[in-house]
Amino acid sequence: MDAAKWAFTTQVKAMNLDLISRSSLNTNGAGQSLSTVLRVYQLKTPQAFEQLDYAQLQSNDLDALKPDLLTTTDVVLRPNANASISEPMNDDTEYVAIVAFFREDNQRATWRMVLPRKQWKQSDPVRIEVKDSSMALIGKGPQAVKQQATVRSTPRPALDPQPTKTVVTAQGTVPKPAGKLTSSLDDWTRPVD
């Protein structure tokens, strides 16, 4: 790569993401706040992700995104808690996509977003607030987030041809098999096949 191209290429090596939830996160019919799963994808291109609807992302995301998908990480986010993801940014990643699997798939709310790799040059870590049934990118710049529970995910092995599936909780990182997300009374869980 020549020096001119290198100078204008986004040189982001790590994906640092802070997730901040509010007490009104993912409320049920009785107004009780519940945990939700956020899935973070590292993608080559965003087009396939943007074409999928809520149900398709929930049930068949790995197959539908296979040509563009590099890694995926799941985070269980509890009401009024924070979580951080810090993992290597794949060299081929051009976009990071995030989907929040809320109890109700309110199509008017922001339940998914796509961030270009260069976003991490403007703000590291990238901060996302999750409340009610919506997500929003917050702040610009390297502002620190007060951490209630800092967790780190495990990157996939370099030679693994399948996308990684990792669940991050306040108790640590838990590897999970690929499968469909299903809801229980209080949390989202990934069934064991």
N, C-alpha and C positions, 0 to 999 in steps of 0.2 A: 504494500500500500504506500503510495507516495505521501510526502509530508503534507501537502495541501489537503488531500482527501482525509488524512488522519485528523487534521486540525478541526475539520467540520463534521466528523463522525461522532455520534454520541458515545462516549466512553463510560458507560455505566456498568459496573461489575457486580453490584449487589442490589437486591430488591428489599428495601426497608420500608415496611408498611405498618402504620399505627392505626388501629381500629378502635374507635371510641364509641361506646354505646351509651344511650341515655336510659333513664328509668322507664320511659314509655316504649321500650323496644318490643315489637312484635306482639301486640296485645291480642288477647282472645276476645270472644263475645262478652265475657264478664268483666273486661277491662284489666285483666291480670297480664302483666308483662311476662314474656316467655323467652327462652333462649332461641337463637336462630343460627343456622349454618351459613357461613359465607364461603364461597369457593373462589379461589384465586387461580387464574390460568395464565401461563406465559405462552404467547402465541406468536407465530410468524406474521400472520395477517389477521385483521379483525372481521373480515367480511362474513365468514361462516357463522361466527359467534353472533353477529348482529342480526342474522337472518333467523336464528332459532328463537322460539317463544319460550315462555316460562316452563311449560310442561315438558318440552323437548330437552331443555337444559337439565331439568330435574331427573329425567328418566334415561336419556340416551346421549348425554353430552360427550362422552369419550369417543364413541363411534362417529358421531356427527362432526366432531372437531378434529378427528384423527390427522388429516393432512397438515393442519396448522399447529396442533397442540404439542408443546414441548414438555411442560410440567403442570401439575395441578396440586393445590394444597387446600385442605378444608380447615376452617376455624370455627369452633363452637363459641359463639359470643353470648355471654349472659347479660341480662339487663344491668345497666349502671356499672359496667366493668370495661376494662380496656385489654387489648391483646396486641402484641407486636409480632410481626413476621420479619425475619432477617435471613435471607438465603441468597445464594449466588444467582445472578441474572444470567440465564443461558445466553451464549454468544449469539444465537440466532433469534432471540426474542426481540421483536420490534414493538409489541403491544402487551400490556397486562390488562386482562379483563377480570372483572369481579362481579359475581352474582350473589345476591342475598336471597335465601329461600325462606321467605316470610310465610306465616300461616295462610294469609290471604294474598293471592297474586294480583294485587291492585295494579292494573295496567297504567293508571295515571301517576303512580308513585315511581320513584327511581329505584328499581330493584336490581339494575345492572349498570355497569359503566365500563368504558374502555379508556385506558390511559396509554399514551405513547411512551416509549422508553425514555424519551427526552424529558418527561415530567420529573424524573429523578434528578436531573441536573438543576431544575428550578426549585425543588423542594425535597430534601432528604432528611428525615423520612417523609414519605407521602402520607398525609393524614386524612382519614375518612371517618365521618360521623355517621352513626347508624341510630335512627330513632323512628318510632312509630313503625311504619312499613316502608321506609325510604332511606337511601344513602346519599351523602353529599361530600364532595371534596372540600376540605376546609384549609384555610390558611395557605400562605405561600412563604417559603423560607424554612430554615432549619429550626423551627420552634420545637422545644421539647414538650412531650406529653407526659403528664403525671401518670405514672404507671401504677395500676392496682395489681395487675398480674401480668408480668412479662414472660412470654413464652417464645421459644424458637422452634421452627420446623426443621425437618431433616431433608436435605436435598436428595434427589434421586441419584443413584450411581451413574457415572458417566456412560457406561456401556449398556444400560438398560434401555431396550427399544420401546418399552411401554411407558406411558406417562405415569408419574408418581402419584400416589394417593396418600396423603398424610392428613390426620386430624390433629389440630392443635387445641388443647384445652388448658385451663389454669393448672391442671395436675401434670401436664407434660405432653409429649408428643406420642400419639398412638397410631401405628400403621393400620390401615383398614383396606380390605379388598374392594375392588371396583363393584359397584352395585347401585341400586336405586335408593334414593333417600326416602324414608317413610317417617311419618310423624307419630310420636307417642303422646301421652298426656302432657308431658312437661318439656320435652326436648325433641330435637331432630336427631335421628340415629341412622347409621348406615348398617344394614343387616349383614350378618356374616353368611356367606354363601356356603 
